[in-house]
């Protein structure tokens, strides 16, 4: 049913102006509120008891809440609470996001009103809306929610009690986490200008590291403590997906402070099978071992757009049209370990290593053969059929799994030893 028809039905049932209802409905839908929940919310707003909105919400333990629930009453401990700004009804609106837990489980929440929530508070939220977000239930606390603070705290399992306040290591962060607190070292940082929602905006981007690993970050309101580098403590960060991997986001509501202690950044990385890595949906720093079974088209000597640096075909950039391309080197190799396969992308430096020559050497070879494909053919002869240990950043999308390699080296492991260990594991 079209939004216009939903609005007309609601206006008729509630006896109010259709355009007013349509405007409210449009705002909720644009923020990814499911249409049925949005209609129920408006029924509550305009005082109608139909559609389940007038019934007293059932009390539920958090572990029992599902995406099929409409409205519930819950009691839980606030694990995290962090402010964030969103664009709503054309204006900036400050919301509070975090996680709530009881003895049975934990659930994310979004508070649209200022309830004064803080980590460690025990609350009872009556008439809290339930919506589906990324396949999981999430609580919406709004103007129709009655919220009270409970003096007696709940006994939480250690997995929840230990994370009150949001303290986490980078390896523990997942896309969608809110109000996280991390202590990290700024490994890389650059100031960039982007086209933001309010025009050109300066941001900081780079890489954080701690004892558990590394993750990319974006600092939307450049903090001097981050730009200066070194160890910092960041409170109220949130995590979103960028290019298929989790990214730490530091906003104007985050608190950034320099640390006196040093952060020892872990040198180790997670080693996985290819199939397991692909199943994660994206991981920033991972090591894989497998055989190169093919080198894909678009490898070897390529040309890039001088404006956006994308690879061009026959002098054509998809964004900028006819351009004079910039020569470059790249490899797109298929890595397979028997559990899965993905594309490993080597930049110009790693490509020079496997090609055993420079860009100038590649251009000379292509001129002599009058065919730039000879560069890719040379690379195929050198790497296909060999086993490599690869470390880099994996992203997975509708086009497949791609790993941007930071290191690419022929494996020195004995295949017979590894095969024996594998068979022992299978037979155990």
N, C-alpha and C positions, 0 to 999 in steps of 0.2 A: 504494500500500500504506500502511495506517495505521502510525503510529509504533509502536504496540503490537506489530504484526506484525513490523516490522523488529527490534524489541528481542527478540522471542521467537526469531526465526531466529538472531540473533547469539548469544544466550544458549545456544541449543542447540549451535551450532557450536563455541563457546568453552568450554562446560562450566562456566559461571558463573551467578550469580544474575540472573534476568531484571530485577528491579527496579533493581539496581545499573546494569545496562547501559542500561535505559530512562532512568534519571536522567541518566547521562552523555550519552546520545544527545539527550535533550531540551535540555540545556544548549548543546550544539553547534549544534543546529538553531535555537535561539532567537537565536544570534549570527550567523545567516545563512550558516552552513556548509552547503553542499549535502549532501543525505542520503547520497549515495554516498561522498563524501569523509569525512563524519562516521563512517560505518560502517568505512571503511578505517582511519581514525585509531584507532578503538576496537580493531580487530583488532591493530594495532601495539601499542597500550597493553597488551593482555592476552596478547601473545606469540604470536598466530596468524600464520602466514605466508601465509594464503590471501588472495584478492582482490587480489593484486599487492603486498601490503604487505611480503612477505618477500623479494622480488626486490631486487637491488642497483639503486638508482636510476641512470638514465643521466645522464652528464655532458652538460650543454647550455649553449650560449651563450644569454645572456638574450634576444637577438632571436629565438631559435628557440622559446622557451617559448610554448605555447598553452594555452587552457582545457581541452584534451583531455588534457593531461599529468596524471599522478597525483602522483608524487614525482620530484624531480630533484636533481642536484648541480650547483651553480653557483659560479663565482668572479667576484667583482665588487667595485667600490669603493662604499662607503657614501656616498651623496650627502647624505643627511639622516638624523637619528635624534632623535626626540622622544618624550618620555613623555606618556602620557595615561591617565586613569582611566576604566574602564568598569565597569558592574554585571554581574557574572558569577557564576552559582550563588548569587545572593542577596548576594554580598559585592562590595565595591569591589576591583578588580584593576587593577594598573598594567601597561600594555603599552608597548612601544616600536614606533613606526611610522616609516616613512620610505621612501626610494627607493634602489635599488641599480642600478648601471650597469656595463657593460663596453664593449668596442669596438663591439658590435653593437646595443645598445639599453639601455633602462632599464625597471625594473619596481618597483611598490610592494611593500612587505613589512609584515608584522605579526609582531613577536617576542613570544611568550607567556612566554618565560623571560628572565632578566637575563643577556644575553651580554656586557654591557659595550661595546656598540657606540657608536662615535663617528664623526662625519662625517670622511671622509678615510681611514678604515680600509679595507684590502683584506682580504676574507674569502673563505673557501671554506665553503659551507653544504652539507653532505651530508644527503640524505633530507629535503629541504625540500618541504613539501606545496604543491601548486598548487590554488588555488580561483579561481572566477570571481567578480569583483566589478565591478558596473556594466559588464558585457560584456567586461571585460579580465582577463587572468590576474594573480594576486597570489600572492606567496609567503607561506606560513605557517611560521614558525620556532618549533618547540615542543620538548617534552621528548625527542622521538625524533630531533631534528635534531642532527647533530654539526657543530660550528662551530669553525673554526680561523682564526687571523689569519696573513696572508701578508706576509712582509717586502717582497717585490718588488712595487711598485705597477704597475698597468696603465696603458697609454697610452690615455687617453680622448679622444674627439672633443671639440672646444671647447664644443659645446652642453651637454655634461655636466660637463666639467672646470670650466667657468665658474660652475656653480651648486652646487659642493660647499659645504656649510654652509647652503644654503637661502636665501641672499640673493635677494630678488625685489622687483620693483615691483608695485604694486597691480594694474596692468593685466595683468600676467603670471599672476596667481593664478587658479586654476580650482577648481571644486568637487571635493573629494577630496584636495587638496594637504595634506601633513602637514609638520610641523617647518619651517615657513617663517619666515624672518627678514625683517622690514620696518622701514624708518625712515619714519615718517609724522607728520603734524600732526593733532591731535585737533580736528576742525572742529565737531563737535556731540557732546554727551555729557549723558546724564541717568541718574539712579539710579532703578531700578524694583524693585518687589517682585513676584515671580512664584511660582506654585505649582510648585516643583521636585520632584525624585524623593524628596527628604527633607523635604518640607513647604515652607513659605514661605522663599524665598531672595532676597536682594538682589543685583542685577546692575547693570552699567553697559551702556548701549547708545548707539549714535550713529553717527557717520560719520568715517572716516579719510580723509586726502588726502595725495597725494605728487605728484611731478612728472608722473606718468603718468595720474592721475585720482583717483577717489574710490570707496570701498566702505564698506558698513555693517559694524559690528562688534558683538560681544557679549563683554563681559568678565565671566566667571563668578565670579571671585574679585576683587572690585573693587580695582584698583590705584590708589593715590593719584596716581601720575604721570599716569595717564590721566584721572582725575577732575579734576585740576588744569588739564588742557588743555595745549596747546603741543606741541612736537616730542618724540617718544619713539622709542626703539628697542625692538622687540618680537622676542624670540627664542622659537622653538618655538610658533608659532601654527598652527592648522589651519583649513581652509576647508570650510565646508559650505553647502548650499543653503538659503536662507530666502526664502520667497515668490518663488521662481523665479530668484533671483540669488545669486551667490557672496557669502558673508559671512565676515569674519575672526573667528575665535573665539580668545579669549585665556583660557587656563585657569590653574589653580593651579600647573601645571608650567611655564608660560611665564615668561620673564624680561623684566621691563619696566624700562627705565631712561630717565631724562630726557636729552635731547640738548642740547649747547651750541649747535650750529648750527641755523639756521633751515631749515625745509622750504618750498620754493617750490611751492605747489600749482598744478598745471596748470589753466588756465582753459578750455582746449580740451576738446572731447568728441569721441567717435567718431561720425562721420556715416556712415550706412548706408542702403541701400535697405530698404524694409519687409520684403521677402521674405528678404533676408540676415539682418536683425535677428531675425526670427521663428525662422530656422533655427538661431541660436545657442542657443536654448532658454532665454534669459534674460540680460539684461545690465543693469548698474546705471545707467549714465549713457550715453545714446545720443541722437543727434539724427536726426530723420526729417523728410522733406518729402513731402507728399502732399495729395490733395484730400479734403475731407470730403464723403462721398457720402450720409451719413444720420446722424440723431441717434436713438439707440435709446430704447425705452421705459425708464422709470425715470430720465429726465432732467428738468431743470427744478426745480420745487418738489417736494421730497421730505420725508419724516419719518424721523427716526432714533430708535433705542431709547436712552433716557437711561442705561441700565445698560452696554450693550456698544457703543453707537454704530453698530450695524448698521442698514441701511435696513429699515423695517418696511412691511407691507402691511395696510391697513385696521385699523390699531391693533394688529397682531399681530407680535410678535417671535418668531422661530423658537426662541430660547433662553429668553426671559423671559415669553412669553405676552402677555396684555393689558397694554399700557403706554400712557402718555400721551406721544405722540411729540414730538420736538423738530424744529421746522422748519429746513430747510437747503436749500442749492442745490447741484446737481451736473449735470454733462454727461457722457454716454457717447456719444462720436462715433466713427463708422467712418471711418478714414483709409486711403486706397488710393493707391498710387503706380504701379500697373501691374504691379509685381513681387509684390505681396501686400497683405493688408489686416489691420488689427487695430483694437481698441477703445482709444481715447484717453479717459482719465478725467480730467476737470477738477474740482478742488476748489472750495469756495465762492468763494474770491477770484478764481480764473480764470473761474469761471462769471459772477460779477458783471461782469467785464470784457467778456465776449462778449455778455452780456445788456444791458449798459450800464445797470445799475440795481442797487439793493441788495436784500437779502432783504425789507426792508419794502416796497419797490416791487413786488416779485413777489407778496407777500401781498395788497397792495392790488389789483393787477391780477386776481388769482384771485378776490377777493371781488366785484369789479365784474362779472366774467364768470360768477361762480358755477361756475367750473371751473378747477382748478389746472393743467390741461393747456395752458392758453393761454400759460403761461410757456415750456414746452418748444417750443410752436409758434413763439413769437417768436424763440427761439434758433435754431430750424431755418431760419427765413427769413434770419437774419443770417449763418450760417456754411456751410450746405450749398451745395456747388458752388464753394467758394473753396479756394484752396491755402494750406496752413499749414505753418510750420516749428515742429516740436514737439521739446522736449527733456525727458527724464524717465527713469523706471526701468521696464524691460520685464520682464514675467514671462509664462511660457508654461506652461499646464497642460492638463488634460483638458477644461477649459471654454473654451479658446482663448487668444489672445494679448491681453494688456492692458498699456497703457503709462500709468503714473501720471505725469501731466504736471507739470513744474516751470515750464515756459514754454510759451506757446501764442500764436504771433503770425502774422499773415497774411504770406505770403512776398512779398518784394520782388523776387524773381528774374524775369527776362523769360522767359516760357514758350517763345518762339520761339528764343531763344538756347540754352536748355537742350535743346530738341528737336533743334536742329541739332547740338549737341555729342554727343547720344545717337546720332544717325544716323551721325555720323562714326566714333564708337567701334564701332558695329555693322558698318560697312563696311570698317573697317581690316583 
